Amino acid sequence: MNLQDMLHSRNVHIERSVLCQILTTRRLPIGFKIEHFDCAERSVFDECAQMYRYNGDIDSEIVAQKYPDAVSQALNLRGTYSRHALQELENHKRIRDAAKAIAEFANFEDVSESIRDLQSKLSDTLIAGSAERYDHSKSCTIALEQIQDRAMGKKDVIGYRCSLSDVDKLLGGFQKGKAYYIGALKKTGKTRFVTYLASQFLEQGAKIVFNSVEMGPVDLNLLRYSYYAGVDAPNITDGAPKRTLEKIATANSRIISMPWFICRHYTVEELRAELAHQKVNGGCDVVFVDFIQQMRSSAHRGDRVREVESIARGLADIARDEDVAMIALTQLSGEAEKIGNDKVPSMAFAKESQAIGECCDWFITLHNYNRGESPFDATGNTKKLDFGIRLEGRYNASGSIARVTADLATCRFSDRDMQAAENAAWWNDG
């Protein structure tokens, strides 16, 4: 069995070792194709292949700018599959043969100095901005300003508002650098809720990246037309009133110019690379992920609980590293259906791994009190539904519940004439 065939079995370390050689020698090995790679490594190989095809050379710095994490991981593997590989992988015949093939192809002992030189050359690109993001003095200053503003009643909400007063009060707004995971049972309206949130944030000047793993861009944009036109766009039938179509046409003029970018990435590494690309093109403020259970990770393959935990932690890391508000959807387990419609489930019911709730700053549960009932009234119009939103955070572990009204047909949510279960905001002592 040759090395190319072994790559197809998806061993991420082998793929990165080959990429390390490609970036160092600035040439493509004969016989390697894009299907031999997966996830972020596939994107890096494709970029290198296109450069080599058109220029006869590979500019490692340009590749690193587009895919900093993948390049950094590849270069850090310079010794993994070299002269010590056979000893380390002695009990894994399949990988041992691949290690030998890589050692022969890459000739690591001859290029190890070149790899170190390339790492040094790309160091600014690979860790650009990290010192500022983790500047201790700056973070203390910002924290003190927030405390003073709250104490003086200046800013109860310092992040993006969702226009649900109890939610805004308890969260302090959806803030950059924090991760918010939203859980709900199937068919509750999770995607319609985040469509509402995104529309609210866009009105406040936010730039949105929506990583939609489940729905395609057309279906997602249909929900946006529902919100802005105030009609049930996905379910419009033949013979729709002219007034309805006029509303949609008017909404289109607003939607088309908004900074809303839809993508589909299945791994945290791919999403991080996408945000690095967006940073070059104007940046991003809020990232939506729909949804965690549809994503995958090269780590902990075969152990789904640890794989989901790795994905959840990776998304939270992106929020802090890239200074964006990360809002990711997650499903709840079927056990949540057994507690009854009158109770809002907690993050303990997160599907596949309870660690999902431990990785984020706030876990938000969306619950339909009218679940199981017909969504239509006696006249055939969509009913306004009674929803509960449980908010569980680092400083509010018990979970406050806000009551809101939902119109799922138009993706609109509004306040009810009720207070949250806990009237005090999370930063108050009482």
N, C-alpha and C positions, 0 to 999 in steps of 0.2 A: 504493500500500500504506500502510495507516495504522499508527500506533504500536503499537496493540494486537496487530496481526498480527505485527509485528516482535518483540514481546516473546515470542511463542510459540516463536521460533527459539532461545531460551535464550541470551541475551547477558546475563551476570550484571551487567555494568556498567550496562546500561540499566535492569534491574530495580532495582538499588540506587539509581539516580538518581531513579526514580519514587518509591521508598520514602522517599528523602530529602525530596522535596516533600511527601509525605503527612504525615510526622512533623512537618514545619515548619509547614504551613498548618493541620494538624489537620482536614483534610477529605479525602474520597475523590473522585478524578476520575471523571467519568462514563464508563462503558464498560469499565472495568478489572474483570477477574474473576480468581478465584484460579488458574484454569488458565493465566493469563499469567505465572505465577511458578513457581519450582521451588526445592527444597531449603529452606534456612533462610529465604530471601526469601519463600517461600510461607507459612511459618509466621507471619512478621511481618505480611504483608498480611492473612492470615486474622484475626489478633488485632486489627488496626486496623479491619477491616471489621465485625467483631462489635461492637466498641466504638461505632463510628459508627452502626451499625444500631440499637442499643439506647439509646445515650446522646446521639446527635447530636454527639458530640465524641470526640476521640482523645487519651488521656492518654499522652503520649510516655514519661513516666517509668516507668509500669507496663510498657509494652512493652519498654523498655530493661532492666528488671529481669529479664524472662523471656528476652530474646534479646540480651544485651549485645554479643556480637561482631557479629551481623548489623546491629544498629542503628549501632554504631560504624563499620562499613564503609560503610554507606549515607551517613552524615553526612560521612564523609571524601571522598566523591565530589562535593562541592558544586560544584567547578569543572570536573570532567572533561567533562561534556556541556553546557557553557554556551557562552559567546561564543568560546572557543578550540576547541571541538569540531570545527567544520567544517574548520579548518586541520589539526588533528592527524589526522583521519580522511579526508583528502582522497581517498585512493585506494580507499576502501571505500564504494561508492555506497550499498549497503543500509544500513550503519550510519550513513552521513552523513545520510540522510533521517530516520532515527530520531533522531539527535542534534538535527536542526533541529526536529522535532516536540516533543521534550522541552524544548528551549530556549523554544519558543513556549508550551508548556503550563506549565512550571515558572516561567518568568520569573525565572531565577536572579539576575539583577542586582538585582531588587527584594527578594528574600528572603535574599540572602547574609548580611545582618546578622542576620536571624532565625535562620539556621542556626548562626552563631557563638554566638548567645545560647543556643540549645538545646544545643549541644555543651558550653558552660560549665555549664549547669544540670545536665546529665546526667553530668558528668565523674566525680563520686564514684561513681555507679552503674556506669559503664562500666569503671572501673579499680579497683573496690572490692577491698581486700585485697592489692593487688599489692605495696605497700611492705612489708608483713609477710612475704609469701612470699619476697621477695628481700632480706630484712634480712641484711646481711653479718655483723654481730656475732652474730646468733642462729644463723646457719648454721655459723659457726666454732665456737661453743659446743657445738652438737649433734655436730659432727664430732669434736671433742676428747673429748667424753663417750663416743662410740662406740669411739674408739681405746683409751681407758682401760679401758672395760669388757672389751674383747676381750683386752687385754694382761693383765688380772687374771683372765681366765677367767670373768667374770661372765655375759657374754651373747655366746655364739657365734652365736645366732640373735636378731636384733633386729626382724625383720618377722614376717609371718604364716607359721606352720609348715605344711608339707604332709605331715608325718609320714613322709617318705622321708628317712632320716637323712643319706645322702650329699648329696642335693640341698639339704637344709636347711643342711648344713655349708658347702657351696660357695657358696650364694647368700647366706647369712646371713638366710634367710627372704625372703619376698616383701614388699618394702618400699614404703611410700608415696613418691611422687615419682619412681619409677623405672618404666621400660617393659620388659616381658618379652614377647618374641615367640616363639611356639611353632610350629615347622614340622614337617610330616610329609607323607608320601605319602597319596594318597587312600585312604580306607577303613582307615586305621590305627587310628583311635579317638581323634582329636583332641578332639572334642566330649565324649566320655565322660571323657577325662582332665581337661578343665577343669571338668566337672561334679563330678568327685572333688575338685579343688582348691577349688572354690567351697564344697562341703559342709564341707571341712576348715576353711576360713576362717570360715564361719558359726558353727561351733562355738566359735570364738575371739572372737566378738562383732562380726565385720566386717559392714558393710552393703554389699550387692552390687547393682551395676547390670550386667545382662547384655544387651548389644546383639547380639541374634541375628538376623543378616541372612539366614542360610541356613535355619535351622529355625524352625518356628512355636512359640508358647508351650506348646501342648499336648504336642508331641513332646519338647520340652525338659523339661517337668515329668515326663513318663514316665520319663526317665532319672534324675530325682531320686528318684522312687519306687523305681526299681531299686536305687539306692544305699542308701536308708534302710530299705527292706524286705528287701534282700538277695535279690531275685528279678529275673528278666529281664522287667520290666514291659512293654516294647514288644512282646514276643513271647508274651504269655500267650494261651493258646488256650482254646476252649470246654471246660468240664469241669475248670478249674483247682481244685486241692485247696482245701478250706475253710481250711486252715492258711495257705495262700499269701494268700488274700484277707484274712484276719485281720491278717497282717503289713502288708499295704498300708494297711488301715484305721488301724492303729496309727501307721504312718509319716505318714499324712495329718495327724494331729493335731499333728505336729512341723512338717511342711512348711508348713502353711497360715499359721503365725504368724511365719515367718522373714522378716527384712528382705531379701528377694530381689525385685528389680524387673526384669522383662523388657521390653525395648523393641526397636524396629527402626528404626534410622536409617542412611541410606545415605551420609551425608557427615559429615566431621569437625565442620563447623559445627553441624549438627543435634545431634550427640552432645554437643558442648560446651554448647549451649542446654539440653539435657536435664539435664545435670549442674548447671547453674545453677538449674534448677527443683528438682532433688533437694536442693540445698543449703538452699533455703527450707523443705523438708519433712524436715529431719533429717540431711541430708548423705549422703555416700557414701565408702567406704573403698577398695573394689576395683572396677575396671571390667573386664569381659570383652568382647571383640569377636570374633565368629565370622562371617566371617573377613575379612581385609584385601582379598583379591582380589574380594570381592563389593561392596566399597564404591566410591564414585566421588568425583571432585573436579571442581569447576568450572575449576580451573587445569589447564593443559597438556592440554586436550582434543585428542585425535588423537595424542598421544604417550603411549602406555600406560606405558612405563617411567618417565617423569617423573611421570605421574599417580600411580602406585603409590608412588613415592618421596615425593611430596607428602602422601599419605595416611599413610604410615608416620611421617613427621616430625610431622605434625599430631597423631597419637595420642600420640607421645612428649611433645610440648609440653603436651598436656592433663594428662599424668601430673605434670609439674612445676608447671604453673600451678594445677591444682586439688588438688594434694597427694593423689593417689590412686595406688594400684598399678595400672598398666595392663597387662593380659594379653591379647594379641591373637594369634589363630591365623592362620597363613599356610600355603599349600600349597607343596610342593617341586616342582621341575620333573621331568619324566619321566626326565631324565638320571640322577637319583638311583637309579632302579631298576636301572641297569646296573652299579652297584658291588658288588652281591652282598649277600645277607642277613647275612653275617657282619660287615659294616662299617656303622657308624652315619654317615649323611650329615652334612655340615657346613652352615653357613649359606651357603656358596658356591652351594648348590643352590636357594636361594630362588626361587620362581617369579616371573617377569616383571621383577624388579629385585633385583639383589644389594644395592642400597642399603638394603633392608629390614633386613638384619643390621647395617648401620652406624648406623641411627637409634636403636637400642634400647640399653639397658644390658646386657641378657643375651639371647642368642639360644639357645633351647632346642629341640633336635631330638628328636622322639619316634620310636623305631624298633622295629618288631616283628621280632625275630629269627626268628619262626616264620611270617613272611609267605609266603603261597602254600600253606600247609598247611591241612588241615581244622581248623576251630575246635572240633570235637567229638571226644570220646574214643570208645572202643569201645562204651560204654554209652549214648551219645547225649547225655551231659552236656557242657557247655562246658568246654574245657580252660583251665588256667591257662597263660598265655603268658609267654615270656621277652622282656622289653623292655629296650632300652638308651636312656638319656637323656643326650644330649651337651649340655654347658653351656659356651657360649662367651661370655665377657664382656670388659669393658675391661681387667681385670687378669688374665684367664685366657684369652688368645687361642688357646692350643693346643687347648682344649676337653677338659675332664674328662668321663669317661663313668661314669654310675652305672647299675648293673644292678638292675632291679626286676621283680617279678612282677605281671602284670595279669590281672584277671578282668573282661573287657569286658562280660559279661552283667550284672554288678552295679555296673559303674563303680567298681571298687575296685582300688587299687594298693598294693603292700606291698614292704618291703625283702626282698632276697635276702641270703643269708649270704655277701655279698661286699663288698669295699671299692670305692670309686671308683677309677678309673684313676690319679688323683693323690690320694694320701691326705691331703695338706696342704690346709687351707682357703686361699682365695685371698688372704687378707690376710697370710699368713705368708711369710717370705723363702724358706724351703726348699721 
